[in-house]
Protein backbone atom coordinates (compact mmCIF):
# COMPACT_ATOMS: atom_id res chain seq x y z
CA UNK A 1 0.00 0.00 0.00
CA UNK A 2 1.46 3.38 -0.99
CA UNK A 3 1.83 6.32 1.40
CA UNK A 4 -1.04 8.35 -0.03
CA UNK A 5 -3.55 5.50 0.15
CA UNK A 6 -2.45 4.67 3.69
CA UNK A 7 -2.82 8.33 4.57
CA UNK A 8 -6.41 8.49 3.31
CA UNK A 9 -7.36 5.26 5.12
CA UNK A 10 -5.88 6.47 8.40
CA UNK A 11 -7.51 9.85 7.95
CA UNK A 12 -10.91 8.27 7.30
CA UNK A 13 -10.68 6.18 10.48
CA UNK A 14 -9.74 9.31 12.40
CA UNK A 15 -12.78 11.16 11.04
CA UNK A 16 -15.08 8.30 12.02
CA UNK A 17 -13.78 8.46 15.58
CA UNK A 18 -14.00 12.26 15.76
CA UNK A 19 -17.58 12.16 14.48
CA UNK A 20 -18.73 11.00 17.89
CA UNK A 21 -16.96 13.82 19.74
CA UNK A 22 -19.64 16.51 19.66
CA UNK A 23 -22.58 14.20 20.48
CA UNK A 24 -20.50 12.72 23.32
CA UNK A 25 -19.59 16.21 24.55
CA UNK A 26 -23.24 17.23 24.40
CA UNK A 27 -24.15 14.24 26.57
CA UNK A 28 -21.34 14.99 29.02
CA UNK A 29 -22.05 18.72 29.52
CA UNK A 30 -25.60 17.86 30.51
CA UNK A 31 -24.21 16.89 33.94
CA UNK A 32 -20.58 18.07 33.92
CA UNK A 33 -19.26 21.62 33.98
CA UNK A 34 -17.61 22.43 30.60
CA UNK A 35 -14.33 23.48 32.22
CA UNK A 36 -14.16 20.30 34.32
CA UNK A 37 -14.99 18.21 31.25
CA UNK A 38 -12.15 19.83 29.30
CA UNK A 39 -9.49 19.31 31.95
CA UNK A 40 -10.78 15.87 32.96
CA UNK A 41 -10.69 14.49 29.41
CA UNK A 42 -7.20 15.89 28.88
CA UNK A 43 -5.99 14.47 32.21
CA UNK A 44 -7.36 10.99 31.54
CA UNK A 45 -5.92 10.94 28.01
CA UNK A 46 -2.57 12.31 29.24
CA UNK A 47 -2.22 9.56 31.85
CA UNK A 48 -2.85 6.94 29.17
CA UNK A 49 -0.44 8.67 26.78
CA UNK A 50 2.27 8.82 29.44
CA UNK A 51 1.86 5.10 30.06
CA UNK A 52 2.32 4.34 26.35
CA UNK A 53 5.38 6.58 26.10
CA UNK A 54 6.97 4.83 29.06
CA UNK A 55 6.06 1.34 27.85
CA UNK A 56 7.58 1.93 24.42
CA UNK A 57 10.48 3.95 25.86
CA UNK A 58 10.01 6.84 23.45
CA UNK A 59 12.75 9.45 23.37
CA UNK A 60 11.92 12.91 24.61
CA UNK A 61 11.18 15.44 21.85
CA UNK A 62 13.93 17.87 20.94
CA UNK A 63 13.87 21.32 22.48
CA UNK A 64 13.13 22.77 19.04
CA UNK A 65 9.88 20.75 18.94
CA UNK A 66 8.52 22.10 22.23
CA UNK A 67 6.96 25.22 20.69
CA UNK A 68 5.09 23.13 18.13
CA UNK A 69 3.90 20.76 20.87
CA UNK A 70 2.61 23.73 22.86
CA UNK A 71 0.69 24.92 19.79
CA UNK A 72 -0.80 21.43 19.37
CA UNK A 73 -1.77 21.36 23.05
CA UNK A 74 -3.39 24.79 22.90
CA UNK A 75 -5.27 23.90 19.72
CA UNK A 76 -6.57 20.37 20.25
CA UNK A 77 -6.01 19.57 23.94
CA UNK A 78 -7.38 22.80 25.44
CA UNK A 79 -8.84 25.17 22.84
CA UNK A 80 -11.17 23.01 20.77
CA UNK A 81 -12.50 20.86 23.65
CA UNK A 82 -13.15 23.85 25.92
CA UNK A 83 -14.74 26.10 23.30
CA UNK A 84 -16.98 23.33 21.94
CA UNK A 85 -18.04 22.35 25.46
CA UNK A 86 -18.98 25.97 26.14
CA UNK A 87 -20.73 26.27 22.77
CA UNK A 88 -22.81 23.16 23.42
CA UNK A 89 -24.45 24.92 26.32
CA UNK A 90 -26.06 27.23 23.76
CA UNK A 91 -26.55 25.07 20.67
CA UNK A 92 -27.41 21.46 19.95
CA UNK A 93 -24.74 19.02 18.84
CA UNK A 94 -26.57 18.71 15.49
CA UNK A 95 -26.19 22.46 14.95
CA UNK A 96 -22.55 22.52 16.08
CA UNK A 97 -21.60 19.55 13.92
CA UNK A 98 -22.30 21.50 10.76
CA UNK A 99 -19.57 23.96 11.75
CA UNK A 100 -17.12 21.09 11.47
CA UNK A 101 -17.52 21.54 7.73
CA UNK A 102 -15.28 24.60 8.13
CA UNK A 103 -12.42 22.52 9.51
CA UNK A 104 -11.04 21.39 6.12
CA UNK A 105 -10.59 25.01 5.03
CA UNK A 106 -9.02 26.01 8.35
CA UNK A 107 -6.71 22.99 8.25
CA UNK A 108 -5.72 23.69 4.64
CA UNK A 109 -4.94 27.34 5.39
CA UNK A 110 -2.68 26.39 8.28
CA UNK A 111 -1.25 23.58 6.15
CA UNK A 112 0.02 26.28 3.80
CA UNK A 113 1.17 28.62 6.58
CA UNK A 114 2.75 26.00 8.84
CA UNK A 115 3.25 22.93 6.62
CA UNK A 116 4.54 24.59 3.47
CA UNK A 117 1.95 22.91 1.21
CA UNK A 118 0.79 24.52 -2.04
CA UNK A 119 -2.60 23.18 -3.28
CA UNK A 120 -3.81 24.13 -6.75
CA UNK A 121 -6.23 27.07 -7.16
CA UNK A 122 -9.10 24.69 -7.99
CA UNK A 123 -8.62 23.06 -4.59
CA UNK A 124 -9.38 26.34 -2.85
CA UNK A 125 -12.50 26.75 -4.98
CA UNK A 126 -13.99 23.46 -3.84
CA UNK A 127 -12.86 23.97 -0.26
CA UNK A 128 -14.38 27.46 -0.14
CA UNK A 129 -17.66 26.25 -1.65
CA UNK A 130 -17.96 23.65 1.09
CA UNK A 131 -17.14 26.19 3.78
CA UNK A 132 -19.57 28.74 2.31
CA UNK A 133 -22.36 26.18 2.42
CA UNK A 134 -21.69 25.61 6.11
CA UNK A 135 -21.50 29.32 6.92
CA UNK A 136 -24.67 29.95 4.91
CA UNK A 137 -26.51 27.31 6.88
CA UNK A 138 -25.49 28.92 10.17
CA UNK A 139 -26.74 32.31 8.99
CA UNK A 140 -30.05 30.78 7.86
CA UNK A 141 -30.67 29.68 11.45
CA UNK A 142 -30.70 33.33 12.53
CA UNK A 143 -28.11 35.00 14.72
CA UNK A 144 -30.72 35.50 17.43
CA UNK A 145 -30.81 31.73 17.88
CA UNK A 146 -27.43 31.69 19.66
CA UNK A 147 -24.73 34.08 18.44
CA UNK A 148 -22.58 33.14 21.44
CA UNK A 149 -22.68 29.45 20.56
CA UNK A 150 -21.85 30.14 16.91
CA UNK A 151 -18.92 32.42 17.76
CA UNK A 152 -17.53 29.86 20.20
CA UNK A 153 -17.75 27.18 17.53
CA UNK A 154 -15.97 29.38 14.97
CA UNK A 155 -13.15 30.09 17.43
CA UNK A 156 -12.91 26.37 18.17
CA UNK A 157 -12.58 25.58 14.46
CA UNK A 158 -9.72 28.06 13.98
CA UNK A 159 -7.74 26.68 16.93
CA UNK A 160 -8.44 23.11 15.88
CA UNK A 161 -7.24 23.73 12.31
CA UNK A 162 -4.02 25.20 13.68
CA UNK A 163 -3.53 22.24 16.01
CA UNK A 164 -4.18 19.76 13.20
CA UNK A 165 -1.71 21.36 10.80
CA UNK A 166 1.00 21.87 13.43
CA UNK A 167 0.63 18.31 14.69
CA UNK A 168 0.72 16.86 11.19
CA UNK A 169 3.92 18.75 10.37
CA UNK A 170 5.52 17.48 13.56
CA UNK A 171 4.27 13.92 12.94
CA UNK A 172 6.59 13.65 9.95
CA UNK A 173 9.48 13.62 12.43
CA UNK A 174 8.06 12.22 15.65
CA UNK A 175 5.19 10.01 14.50
CA UNK A 176 1.44 10.51 14.85
CA UNK A 177 0.71 8.94 18.23
CA UNK A 178 3.89 10.37 19.71
CA UNK A 179 2.87 13.94 18.85
CA UNK A 180 -0.53 13.82 20.54
CA UNK A 181 0.95 11.87 23.45
CA UNK A 182 3.70 14.41 24.13
CA UNK A 183 1.23 17.30 23.72
CA UNK A 184 -1.04 15.69 26.30
CA UNK A 185 1.82 14.99 28.70
CA UNK A 186 3.05 18.57 28.29
CA UNK A 187 -0.34 19.84 29.44
CA UNK A 188 -0.64 17.38 32.34
CA UNK A 189 0.98 19.59 35.06
CA UNK A 190 -1.67 22.22 34.33
CA UNK A 191 -4.61 19.91 33.79
CA UNK A 192 -4.33 17.88 37.00
CA UNK A 193 -4.62 20.86 39.40
CA UNK A 194 -7.44 22.31 37.33
CA UNK A 195 -9.26 18.98 37.35
CA UNK A 196 -8.99 18.82 41.14
CA UNK A 197 -10.06 22.45 41.52
CA UNK A 198 -13.12 22.03 39.29
CA UNK A 199 -14.28 18.70 40.70
CA UNK A 200 -18.07 18.55 41.06
CA UNK A 201 -19.33 19.07 44.58
CA UNK A 202 -21.40 15.91 44.23
CA UNK A 203 -21.42 13.00 41.81
CA UNK A 204 -25.00 12.07 42.60
CA UNK A 205 -26.47 14.05 39.72
CA UNK A 206 -24.14 12.64 37.06
CA UNK A 207 -26.02 10.18 34.89
CA UNK A 208 -24.68 7.22 32.88
CA UNK A 209 -24.86 9.11 29.58
CA UNK A 210 -22.59 11.83 30.96
CA UNK A 211 -20.08 9.23 32.16
CA UNK A 212 -20.12 7.51 28.76
CA UNK A 213 -19.63 10.87 27.07
CA UNK A 214 -16.66 11.67 29.30
CA UNK A 215 -15.16 8.25 28.61
CA UNK A 216 -15.54 8.60 24.84
CA UNK A 217 -14.04 12.09 24.55
CA UNK A 218 -11.18 11.15 26.90
CA UNK A 219 -10.07 7.91 25.24
CA UNK A 220 -11.21 8.15 21.63
CA UNK A 221 -11.59 11.86 20.82
CA UNK A 222 -8.52 12.96 22.77
CA UNK A 223 -6.11 10.13 22.03
CA UNK A 224 -7.06 7.22 19.75
CA UNK A 225 -8.56 9.39 17.02
CA UNK A 226 -5.39 11.48 16.78
CA UNK A 227 -3.24 8.38 16.33
CA UNK A 228 -4.98 7.75 12.99
CA UNK A 229 -5.60 11.40 12.10
CA UNK A 230 -2.07 12.73 12.45
CA UNK A 231 -0.67 9.69 10.64
CA UNK A 232 -3.15 10.27 7.82
CA UNK A 233 -2.29 13.96 7.50
CA UNK A 234 1.45 13.26 7.57
CA UNK A 235 1.29 10.54 4.89
CA UNK A 236 -1.40 11.91 2.56
CA UNK A 237 -0.88 15.66 2.93
CA UNK A 238 -2.46 18.12 5.35
CA UNK A 239 -4.66 19.95 2.84
CA UNK A 240 -5.70 16.84 0.89
CA UNK A 241 -6.54 14.43 3.72
CA UNK A 242 -7.95 17.33 5.72
CA UNK A 243 -10.86 17.44 3.27
CA UNK A 244 -12.10 14.16 4.75
CA UNK A 245 -13.43 16.29 7.57
CA UNK A 246 -16.22 17.25 5.19
CA UNK A 247 -17.60 13.78 5.89
CA UNK A 248 -17.62 14.34 9.64
CA UNK A 249 -20.85 16.38 9.79
CA UNK A 250 -22.73 13.57 8.04
CA UNK A 251 -21.61 10.92 10.51
CA UNK A 252 -22.11 13.29 13.40
CA UNK A 253 -25.66 14.17 12.40
CA UNK A 254 -26.54 10.49 12.25
CA UNK A 255 -25.18 10.00 15.76
CA UNK A 256 -26.95 13.10 17.08
CA UNK A 257 -30.27 11.85 15.74
CA UNK A 258 -29.89 8.22 16.82
CA UNK A 259 -28.17 8.61 20.19
CA UNK A 260 -29.38 11.98 21.47
CA UNK A 261 -32.74 11.99 19.65
CA UNK A 262 -32.09 15.51 18.38
CA UNK A 263 -34.07 16.87 15.47
CA UNK A 264 -32.11 16.83 12.23
CA UNK A 265 -34.01 18.90 9.68
CA UNK A 266 -33.91 18.50 5.94
CA UNK A 267 -31.90 21.72 5.64
CA UNK A 268 -29.13 20.17 7.72
CA UNK A 269 -29.16 17.03 5.61
CA UNK A 270 -29.15 19.01 2.36
CA UNK A 271 -26.25 21.22 3.43
CA UNK A 272 -24.26 18.25 4.70
CA UNK A 273 -24.86 16.34 1.47
CA UNK A 274 -23.72 19.27 -0.65
CA UNK A 275 -20.64 19.77 1.50
CA UNK A 276 -19.71 16.11 1.20
CA UNK A 277 -19.76 16.39 -2.60
CA UNK A 278 -17.05 19.03 -2.41
CA UNK A 279 -14.51 16.58 -1.00
CA UNK A 280 -14.12 14.80 -4.36
CA UNK A 281 -13.25 18.00 -6.20
CA UNK A 282 -10.91 19.24 -3.47
CA UNK A 283 -9.15 15.88 -3.31
CA UNK A 284 -8.48 15.90 -7.05
CA UNK A 285 -6.73 19.25 -7.04
CA UNK A 286 -4.97 19.15 -3.64
C-alpha positions as CSV (number, residue, x, y, z in Angstrom):
1,X,0.0,0.0,0.0
2,X,1.5,3.4,-1.0
3,X,1.8,6.3,1.4
4,X,-1.0,8.4,0.0
5,X,-3.6,5.5,0.2
6,X,-2.5,4.7,3.7
7,X,-2.8,8.3,4.6
8,X,-6.4,8.5,3.3
9,X,-7.4,5.3,5.1
10,X,-5.9,6.5,8.4
11,X,-7.5,9.9,8.0
12,X,-10.9,8.3,7.3
13,X,-10.7,6.2,10.5
14,X,-9.7,9.3,12.4
15,X,-12.8,11.2,11.0
16,X,-15.1,8.3,12.0
17,X,-13.8,8.5,15.6
18,X,-14.0,12.3,15.8
19,X,-17.6,12.2,14.5
20,X,-18.7,11.0,17.9
21,X,-17.0,13.8,19.7
22,X,-19.6,16.5,19.7
23,X,-22.6,14.2,20.5
24,X,-20.5,12.7,23.3
25,X,-19.6,16.2,24.6
26,X,-23.2,17.2,24.4
27,X,-24.2,14.2,26.6
28,X,-21.3,15.0,29.0
29,X,-22.0,18.7,29.5
30,X,-25.6,17.9,30.5
31,X,-24.2,16.9,33.9
32,X,-20.6,18.1,33.9
33,X,-19.3,21.6,34.0
34,X,-17.6,22.4,30.6
35,X,-14.3,23.5,32.2
36,X,-14.2,20.3,34.3
37,X,-15.0,18.2,31.2
38,X,-12.2,19.8,29.3
39,X,-9.5,19.3,31.9
40,X,-10.8,15.9,33.0
41,X,-10.7,14.5,29.4
42,X,-7.2,15.9,28.9
43,X,-6.0,14.5,32.2
44,X,-7.4,11.0,31.5
45,X,-5.9,10.9,28.0
46,X,-2.6,12.3,29.2
47,X,-2.2,9.6,31.9
48,X,-2.8,6.9,29.2
49,X,-0.4,8.7,26.8
50,X,2.3,8.8,29.4
51,X,1.9,5.1,30.1
52,X,2.3,4.3,26.4
53,X,5.4,6.6,26.1
54,X,7.0,4.8,29.1
55,X,6.1,1.3,27.9
56,X,7.6,1.9,24.4
57,X,10.5,4.0,25.9
58,X,10.0,6.8,23.5
59,X,12.7,9.5,23.4
60,X,11.9,12.9,24.6
61,X,11.2,15.4,21.9
62,X,13.9,17.9,20.9
63,X,13.9,21.3,22.5
64,X,13.1,22.8,19.0
65,X,9.9,20.8,18.9
66,X,8.5,22.1,22.2
67,X,7.0,25.2,20.7
68,X,5.1,23.1,18.1
69,X,3.9,20.8,20.9
70,X,2.6,23.7,22.9
71,X,0.7,24.9,19.8
72,X,-0.8,21.4,19.4
73,X,-1.8,21.4,23.0
74,X,-3.4,24.8,22.9
75,X,-5.3,23.9,19.7
76,X,-6.6,20.4,20.3
77,X,-6.0,19.6,23.9
78,X,-7.4,22.8,25.4
79,X,-8.8,25.2,22.8
80,X,-11.2,23.0,20.8
81,X,-12.5,20.9,23.7
82,X,-13.1,23.8,25.9
83,X,-14.7,26.1,23.3
84,X,-17.0,23.3,21.9
85,X,-18.0,22.4,25.5
86,X,-19.0,26.0,26.1
87,X,-20.7,26.3,22.8
88,X,-22.8,23.2,23.4
89,X,-24.4,24.9,26.3
90,X,-26.1,27.2,23.8
91,X,-26.6,25.1,20.7
92,X,-27.4,21.5,20.0
93,X,-24.7,19.0,18.8
94,X,-26.6,18.7,15.5
95,X,-26.2,22.5,14.9
96,X,-22.5,22.5,16.1
97,X,-21.6,19.5,13.9
98,X,-22.3,21.5,10.8
99,X,-19.6,24.0,11.8
100,X,-17.1,21.1,11.5
101,X,-17.5,21.5,7.7
102,X,-15.3,24.6,8.1
103,X,-12.4,22.5,9.5
104,X,-11.0,21.4,6.1
105,X,-10.6,25.0,5.0
106,X,-9.0,26.0,8.4
107,X,-6.7,23.0,8.2
108,X,-5.7,23.7,4.6
109,X,-4.9,27.3,5.4
110,X,-2.7,26.4,8.3
111,X,-1.2,23.6,6.2
112,X,0.0,26.3,3.8
113,X,1.2,28.6,6.6
114,X,2.7,26.0,8.8
115,X,3.2,22.9,6.6
116,X,4.5,24.6,3.5
117,X,1.9,22.9,1.2
118,X,0.8,24.5,-2.0
119,X,-2.6,23.2,-3.3
120,X,-3.8,24.1,-6.7
121,X,-6.2,27.1,-7.2
122,X,-9.1,24.7,-8.0
123,X,-8.6,23.1,-4.6
124,X,-9.4,26.3,-2.9
125,X,-12.5,26.8,-5.0
126,X,-14.0,23.5,-3.8
127,X,-12.9,24.0,-0.3
128,X,-14.4,27.5,-0.1
129,X,-17.7,26.2,-1.6
130,X,-18.0,23.6,1.1
131,X,-17.1,26.2,3.8
132,X,-19.6,28.7,2.3
133,X,-22.4,26.2,2.4
134,X,-21.7,25.6,6.1
135,X,-21.5,29.3,6.9
136,X,-24.7,30.0,4.9
137,X,-26.5,27.3,6.9
138,X,-25.5,28.9,10.2
139,X,-26.7,32.3,9.0
140,X,-30.0,30.8,7.9
141,X,-30.7,29.7,11.4
142,X,-30.7,33.3,12.5
143,X,-28.1,35.0,14.7
144,X,-30.7,35.5,17.4
145,X,-30.8,31.7,17.9
146,X,-27.4,31.7,19.7
147,X,-24.7,34.1,18.4
148,X,-22.6,33.1,21.4
149,X,-22.7,29.5,20.6
150,X,-21.9,30.1,16.9
151,X,-18.9,32.4,17.8
152,X,-17.5,29.9,20.2
153,X,-17.7,27.2,17.5
154,X,-16.0,29.4,15.0
155,X,-13.1,30.1,17.4
156,X,-12.9,26.4,18.2
157,X,-12.6,25.6,14.5
158,X,-9.7,28.1,14.0
159,X,-7.7,26.7,16.9
160,X,-8.4,23.1,15.9
161,X,-7.2,23.7,12.3
162,X,-4.0,25.2,13.7
163,X,-3.5,22.2,16.0
164,X,-4.2,19.8,13.2
165,X,-1.7,21.4,10.8
166,X,1.0,21.9,13.4
167,X,0.6,18.3,14.7
168,X,0.7,16.9,11.2
169,X,3.9,18.7,10.4
170,X,5.5,17.5,13.6
171,X,4.3,13.9,12.9
172,X,6.6,13.6,9.9
173,X,9.5,13.6,12.4
174,X,8.1,12.2,15.7
175,X,5.2,10.0,14.5
176,X,1.4,10.5,14.9
177,X,0.7,8.9,18.2
178,X,3.9,10.4,19.7
179,X,2.9,13.9,18.8
180,X,-0.5,13.8,20.5
181,X,0.9,11.9,23.5
182,X,3.7,14.4,24.1
183,X,1.2,17.3,23.7
184,X,-1.0,15.7,26.3
185,X,1.8,15.0,28.7
186,X,3.1,18.6,28.3
187,X,-0.3,19.8,29.4
188,X,-0.6,17.4,32.3
189,X,1.0,19.6,35.1
190,X,-1.7,22.2,34.3
191,X,-4.6,19.9,33.8
192,X,-4.3,17.9,37.0
193,X,-4.6,20.9,39.4
194,X,-7.4,22.3,37.3
195,X,-9.3,19.0,37.4
196,X,-9.0,18.8,41.1
197,X,-10.1,22.5,41.5
198,X,-13.1,22.0,39.3
199,X,-14.3,18.7,40.7
200,X,-18.1,18.5,41.1
201,X,-19.3,19.1,44.6
202,X,-21.4,15.9,44.2
203,X,-21.4,13.0,41.8
204,X,-25.0,12.1,42.6
205,X,-26.5,14.0,39.7
206,X,-24.1,12.6,37.1
207,X,-26.0,10.2,34.9
208,X,-24.7,7.2,32.9
209,X,-24.9,9.1,29.6
210,X,-22.6,11.8,31.0
211,X,-20.1,9.2,32.2
212,X,-20.1,7.5,28.8
213,X,-19.6,10.9,27.1
214,X,-16.7,11.7,29.3
215,X,-15.2,8.2,28.6
216,X,-15.5,8.6,24.8
217,X,-14.0,12.1,24.5
218,X,-11.2,11.1,26.9
219,X,-10.1,7.9,25.2
220,X,-11.2,8.2,21.6
221,X,-11.6,11.9,20.8
222,X,-8.5,13.0,22.8
223,X,-6.1,10.1,22.0
224,X,-7.1,7.2,19.7
225,X,-8.6,9.4,17.0
226,X,-5.4,11.5,16.8
227,X,-3.2,8.4,16.3
228,X,-5.0,7.7,13.0
229,X,-5.6,11.4,12.1
230,X,-2.1,12.7,12.4
231,X,-0.7,9.7,10.6
232,X,-3.2,10.3,7.8
233,X,-2.3,14.0,7.5
234,X,1.4,13.3,7.6
235,X,1.3,10.5,4.9
236,X,-1.4,11.9,2.6
237,X,-0.9,15.7,2.9
238,X,-2.5,18.1,5.4
239,X,-4.7,19.9,2.8
240,X,-5.7,16.8,0.9
241,X,-6.5,14.4,3.7
242,X,-8.0,17.3,5.7
243,X,-10.9,17.4,3.3
244,X,-12.1,14.2,4.7
245,X,-13.4,16.3,7.6
246,X,-16.2,17.3,5.2
247,X,-17.6,13.8,5.9
248,X,-17.6,14.3,9.6
249,X,-20.9,16.4,9.8
250,X,-22.7,13.6,8.0
251,X,-21.6,10.9,10.5
252,X,-22.1,13.3,13.4
253,X,-25.7,14.2,12.4
254,X,-26.5,10.5,12.2
255,X,-25.2,10.0,15.8
256,X,-27.0,13.1,17.1
257,X,-30.3,11.8,15.7
258,X,-29.9,8.2,16.8
259,X,-28.2,8.6,20.2
260,X,-29.4,12.0,21.5
261,X,-32.7,12.0,19.6
262,X,-32.1,15.5,18.4
263,X,-34.1,16.9,15.5
264,X,-32.1,16.8,12.2
265,X,-34.0,18.9,9.7
266,X,-33.9,18.5,5.9
267,X,-31.9,21.7,5.6
268,X,-29.1,20.2,7.7
269,X,-29.2,17.0,5.6
270,X,-29.2,19.0,2.4
271,X,-26.2,21.2,3.4
272,X,-24.3,18.3,4.7
273,X,-24.9,16.3,1.5
274,X,-23.7,19.3,-0.6
275,X,-20.6,19.8,1.5
276,X,-19.7,16.1,1.2
277,X,-19.8,16.4,-2.6
278,X,-17.0,19.0,-2.4
279,X,-14.5,16.6,-1.0
280,X,-14.1,14.8,-4.4
281,X,-13.3,18.0,-6.2
282,X,-10.9,19.2,-3.5
283,X,-9.1,15.9,-3.3
284,X,-8.5,15.9,-7.0
285,X,-6.7,19.2,-7.0
286,X,-5.0,19.2,-3.6
